[in-house]
Amino acid sequence: AQGCLTACVANNPQAALDGPAPANTVFFKDAPAKMLGIALHEYGAALQFKIQLCNLPRELRDHEVLVQVQAASINPMDCKLRSGALQQLYPLSLPVILGCDMSGVVVKAGNKAPFSPGQHVFGRQTLERIREVNGAYAEFCVADGKDLCLKPEDVSFEDAAAVPWAGLTALGAIEHTGGIGYKNSTGGRRAVLVLGGSGGVGSLAIQIAKHYMRCYVAATASTVNQRFLKELGADEAINYTDPDFWSGIQKPQLGQGKEGFNLVIDCVGGDDYWERAQELLTDDGHYVTLVGPHRYGSDAMTVGSALNTQMTSNIRKGLGLLGASKKYTVFTPSMTKSEDLEVLSKLLKENTITPTISKVYSMYDIMDAHEHMDSHHAVGKCILQVRKGVPEDDKDEGSQPDEDDDNVDLRDMVLDKETMRLVPRSKANQSGMGDDLKKQQMEVAARLLRCSECVNSLARHLFRCAPLNLCSQDQGSEAEWGCGLCRCSPRNLLPLLRTWVSLSMI
């Protein structure tokens, strides 16, 4: 890690954190000195991510909410932002913390925000807010109150984090753009075709269209995901690996002499899909693409290509209005509506939709998570587990630290094997740790601390082999002892250890 980030203070992202936190850092009871975050320092591959200590976000405005993040999800949008594919359209002020989806516990709420400390919420960060403050790849995140919703009690943080971005997109494409509402005003059947039904948006679109809108649903996926489509509720599963799969798609009979699909949701992209889908649409049918005229993951989005895509969309939309072709829309994030989170919360609570989670990753496996998403073969959503377990007995203030950061004697703290919490040595389970646990904890420490001498000392201390004896570089007063290279003073190191332990890297 290259030092610490000025985290979330967007007007000065490059300043170092060698000194105290900025004066406008958010204040709340038992706030740690730093938070753990995943910072992107340069555009490029997933290896550009760095896990490091960051300043807490800035103080709240009236409509904002400080969320202690429990889980986040990895979206294709995150990968595009990271790679720089969208830098001409959405330039980021690097370093930055990404993450569009989140679930967690309210720690503090602005005067006009409709939430209270201790409430469990889920929601999203818009691209504009990621650039202004930070995303959800961190222990704490400042969100706009309108972009959050109460999480149903029986829904896990991981499941809740999988829903916002993909769910808002799926619901918006079906209802607001595609014109298929909960109340059926057609008097006949309605049919939806989902192209790319095994991904995050596609899998939720199938469930919303089938179980909420009560439509006939057909969907495409690869050979291995045909059964998965059926489990989601698709009436017809179509194997797109068949070179002639388009010819095998039959127009559903809707009644009253009508046939075809009222809506095609395209999660794949490509003009060839648009050309073939037109013949399957009803006369007033609608083709909604989430990608545009090019295949998903094909090219970087420049200002020129974005203008070309928008111009193509407008021309096709105009032809559709004139009756010269079917309706065509390129669905963009700006078309989603935050108020739809209430609908998604209701659907989650009633088990009308169930998000599909491909894999849950720890913060330390962020590179693997993004590489899996880059493969374009993830089924459902990839989840980033920021904090493991629900905060205990902290309904008023969110989760609390184990000890007071200013008064604890870190030299007397050890890792209890049974509870996986930092406790005084006299209260710890004395059985020690197994070799596998030692190895994994050492790997985590090596990622977080830059000084190898401190890593080894920390590991020996936590494994009950030796007292803590951090290196003496740049020592100041007794209250500020620590290493000047990795900033492992008591106040800076304790939040890191607490997060390390809470993630239970075993």
Secondary structure, 3 states (H helix, E strand, C coil): CCCCECCCCCCCCCCCCCCCCCCCECCCCCCCCCEEEEEECCCCCHHHEEEEEECCCECCCCCEEEEEEEEEEECHHHHHHHHCCCCCCCCCCCCECCCCEEEEEEEEECCCCCCCCCCEEEEECCHHHHHHCCCCCECEEEEEHHHEEECCCCCCHHHHHCCHHHHHHHHHHHHHHCCCCCCCCCCCCCEEEEECCCEHHHHHHHHHHHHHCCCEEEEEECHHHHHHHHHHCCCEEEECCCCCHHHHCCCCEEECCEECEEEEEECCCCHHHHHHHHHHEEEEEEEEECCCCCCCCCCCCCHHHHHHHHHHHHHHHHHHHHCCCCEEEECCHHHCCCCHHHHHHHHHHCCCCCCCEEEEEEHHHHHHHHHHHHCCCCCEEEEEECCCCCCCCCCCCCCCCCCCCCCCCHHHEEECCCCCCEEEHHHCCCCCCCHHHHHHHHHHHHHHCCCHHHHHHHHHHHCCCCCCCCCCCCCCCHHHCCCCCCCCCHHHHHHHHHHHHHCCCC
